[in-house]
């Protein structure tokens, strides 16, 4: 049987909400020869990955590990381990991913109380604190960097309220890790999850997660087993802890890539990386404003890596509407940008400047093709 030729794939500049483009060093690392998932040489790399992720999360204790799933799987891992049927949870909802938290928690059998805000605005800590005091939940959960709206959520006022009633705090860091400061221990966050395909600049498929000692104690004190065998952190700790007991076949090549990406972050330094994301975002906003776009989010709460921009009439009224315009950018110029979700569909674009793409040449390429299409 003749082998079919490999398809020729187009090159894209990925300026949507994720995935982001990957550095050649990461791709080369992923192409290295396979090792077994219990091979001592691989475990050295896995140790390094776990330690580096701990530094990015801002933690010194507990369990930090990359599980083979996407960010939504990381969300499910946190909730599956920390919630039992009937447990009360308060969820701050500022967009799609706060809404998803509610859905996942409900499927776990938790009693969900949600505190909503207008999409494009941050959660009001006072409203959440009042609900936390009223409900006295087992868990409080919210999103650090809401990918659907481009809002950066302050953390500490909410975690203080949660600690006041001895609730555990779960934080979504999918879009923030590797692009914003994250200090879980200092903030009082008990569990957090992220994804590799955004500011970490890896392919999708791994979710870095962290459980604090307090969260691990909660898992050990459960009355029922964790309802998801694969995501049971007590079992995962056997492999990702000191014992290295078989649990699943780790995605070796993906972890090779993550190890290289984390090495590149260490070489650059997080202060410099944060500044790079901020500078790229400022340049983008200046250029897009000149083309008629308007930032959705107030300056104090804007994410630098996910820029939510209200679309000018000239694009909404163009042939095919805003989605047709984005399709032309992709098919004609190889540039991807994201559309709005939920109530923001058709109203905003979400322009991602994440990891490797948080650079001025990426901004200049997008502005150049937009000027061509609008001319």
N, C-alpha and C positions, 0 to 999 in steps of 0.2 A: 504494500500500500504506500503510495507516494505521500510524503509529508506535505502538508499545506503550507504555503509561504506565510510568514508572520505578517499581520496587517501593518500597514504604514500609518502610524498615528500622528495627528497634527500636534504641533507645539502650541501650548497655550500659556498666556500670562494669567495666572489664577488670582484675580483681585475680587473674588466673591467672599462669602462668609466661611470659606474652607471647603476643600483643602487648599493649602498654600503650596507654592513651588518648593522643591527640595534641592538642596545643594548637591553638586556632583559627588562630594565626599561622602554624603549619606548614602547615595545610590551605590557607590563603590563598596562601601562597608556592607551593604545588604547583599552584594554579589560574592562575598567571601565564601569559602567552602563551609559546608554545614558541620556542626559538632552536635553531639548528643546533648540532650537537655540536662543530663547529670554529669557531663564531662567536666573534670576539674578546670579545664581551660575556659569553658563557657561560664562556669559559676564565678570565676574571677571577674568576668565582664558583667555578669548579673549583679554581683556585689557592688561594682562601681556604679552601675545604673541606679540601683536603689539608693546609694549614698548621695549621688548627684541630684536625684529627684527630691530627697529629703532637704537638701540645701535650697532648692528652688521653692519648695513648699514652706520653708522657714521652720523646720522641726528638728528636734534632736532625739526624741523618744517616740515610742509607738512603732507602727508597722507601715512602711511605704513600699509600694510594689507596682509594677506595670502589668495589669491584667489584660489578657487577649480579648479585647472588645473595644467598642467605640465609647465616646463620652456618655452616651445614654446608657450603655451597659455599666459604666462606672456609677452613674446615678442609681441604677437598680441595685448594684452591689451595696451601696451605702444604706439604702432603705431596707433591703432584704435582711441585712444584718442587725440593724438598729431598731426595727419596728416589728411588733407582734400584732396579731389581729386584736382590734379594739383599742390599740394605743392611740392617744391623741397627738396630733401633729399640727403645728401652725406653719403655713407656707406663705412666703411673700411672693406675690405674682406681679411681675412687671413686664411680661412678655411671654413668648411661646414656651420658653424653657422653665419658667415658674409654673405655667399651666401643666407642662409635662410632669413636673414633680408631683402635682396634685393627682394626676392620673396614675402614676406609678404607686404612690402611697395608698390610694384607694384600692388598687389591685392587691396590695399587701393586706388589706382588711383594716387599715388604720382609719381613725375618725379624723377627717381632714377639715381644718378651719383655714380658710384662705383670706389673705389681706391683699386687696388689689390696689393698683394705682393706674393712672393714665399711661398708656404706652408712650415711651419717649421721655418719661420722668422717672426719677428714682423712687423707691419705696420710702414712705414716711416712717422713720424710726419710732415716733411717738405712737402712731396707730398700731404698729406691730407690738410695741411694748405693752400697750393696753390689752391687746388680744392675748399676748403671752401671759399676762397677769391674770386675765379672766379664765383662760383655758388650763393653764399650768401643764403644758404638754410634755410628752416624753422627748419630742424632737422639734426643733425649729430649723427650717430650711429656706434658703434663698440663693439667688444667683449673683455672683460677684461682677461678672461682665456679661450683660444680657445681649446675646448675639442677634436677636431679632430686632433690637431697637437701638443698639449702640450706646447703652447707658452703663456707666461705671457706678456701682453701688457702694457707698461707705459701709463698713462692716462693724466697727467696734460698738456703736451704740446698740445695735441689735443683739450682738453677742452678750453684752452686759445684761440686757433684759433677760435673755435666755438663762444665763448663769444664775440670775436672781431667783429663779424657780427650779434650779437644778436640771434644766433641760439640756440635751445634747444639741449641738449646732452642726448642720451639714451645709457645706458651701460648694456651689458649682463654680469651678475654676477652669472650665473648658477653654474659654477664649482668653483668660487672663494669664495663665501660667506661661512664663517665658517672655512676657511682654510688659507686665505690670509688676510692681512689688507685691509679693504674697508672703504674709507672716502669720501662719496659722496658729503657732503657739502663742505669740504675743497678742493676737486677736481673741484667743479663746475659742477657736474652732476645733471641733472634735473629729470631724470626718470631712474629707474633700475628695473631689475627683476632677480629672481633666481629660484631654484628648491630645494625641500626638500630631494631628494634622493641621494645627493652627500655628500658634507662635513658636512651638517647638520645631516646626518645619520638617516633619517626618510624614511618610504616608499614613493614612488612617489605618486603624486596626489595633492600637494599644490605648488603654486608659490608665494613666498614672493615678493611683488612689492613695490616700493616707487615712489611717485610723490612729487616734491618740490612745495613750494608755487608758484613759477614762472610757473611750468608746469600746476598746477591747474588753474591758471589765464588764460593760453592758452586754456584750455578746456572750461572755462566759456565764452571765447571770440569767440568760433567757430561760423561760419556762418550756418553750417548744424549740425544736431544732430549726435552724435557718431554713426557710422554705425553698431555697434555691441551692442545691448541692454544689453546683459548679462555682457559685459566687460566695460560698460560706467562707468567711475570712478566717475562721478557726482552722479549716482544712487548708486553705491557701497558705496560712502561716507555717504549716509543716514544710512546704516547699520553699517559700520565700523567706523563711526564718533560718535559724542556725542549723536545723536538722537536715534540710534539703531532702525531705521525703517525697517520693513521687506523688503527684496529684494529677497533672495533665502534661501533655507534651507541649512545652513552651514554644512560641513562635520564634525560633532561633534567629532567622534573618532579620525580622522586624526589630528584635532587641539589639542586634548588631548595629542597625541603622540608628536606633535611639541612642545607643552609647556614643556614636560618632556625633550626633546632633548635640548631645549634652556636653561633649568635649568642646565643640565649637562655641557653645554658650559660655563655658568657663574661660575659653581663650579671649573672647570678646569682653566678658565681664557684664554682669547684669546692669550696673548703672549706665554703662555705655549703650547697652541694648535698649534699655528703657528710653534713653534720650533719642536714640535712632528712630524708634517708633513715634515719638512725639514730634520730631522734626519732619518726618515724612507726612504725618497727618496734617501738620500746619501748612506744608506746601500744597497738599491736596486740597484743603479747604480754601486756601487762597485762590487756586486755579479754578476750582469748581464754582465758587461764588461768582467769579468773573463770567462764568458761562451760564449763570442764572439759577444754579442750585442753591438751596438754603439748608443749613444744618438743622436737623430735627431736634437735637438735644442741646440744652443750655451748656455753655462753655465749661462750667464747674463739674459737669457730670459726663462729658463726652469721653468715649473710648478712643484712644489713638489707633488701635488696631482694627476697629470696626466702625466705619464712618457712615452714619445714617443721614442721607441727604434727600430733602424733598425735591421732586423732579419739576423742572420748569414746564410750562404749558407747551412750548415748542416741541418737546419730546413726547409728552402725553398725547398730543394731537397729530403726531407724525404717522406715516403709513405703518399700520401694524401696532400702533400705540407704543407704550414704553417697553413692553416685552419684545415687540418686533425690533425696536431700536437696539435692545441688548443683544438680540439674536444676530443683528448685523455686525455689531462689535465683535462677537465671537466668531462668526463664520467668515467675515471679510478681513478682520484684523487680528484674530486670535487672542482677543482680550475678553476675559470673563468678569462680569460684575453681577452682584446678586440683586434680586428684586425683593420687595417687601413681603411680609407674611401677615396673615390675619387681617386686622383692621387697617394695616399699613400697606397691604397689597395694592399695587398700582399707584401708590402715593410716594414711596421712597425707593431709592437704591441703597443697597448696603455694599460699600466698597471696603474690602479687606486689605489692610497693609500689615501682614502678619509674618513674623520671622524673616525669612530671606527676602520677602517682597516689601518689607518696610524700608525701602530705599528710594532715593530721589529718581533714579532712572525708571522705576516702575510708575511713579507718579507722572513723570514727563511723557512716558509712552501713552498712558491713558488720556492725558490732556491733549496730546497731539492727535490721537484718533478721534476724539470727540470734536475737536475743532474742524477736522476734515469732514465729519458727518454733518456738522451744524453749519458749515460754510454755504 
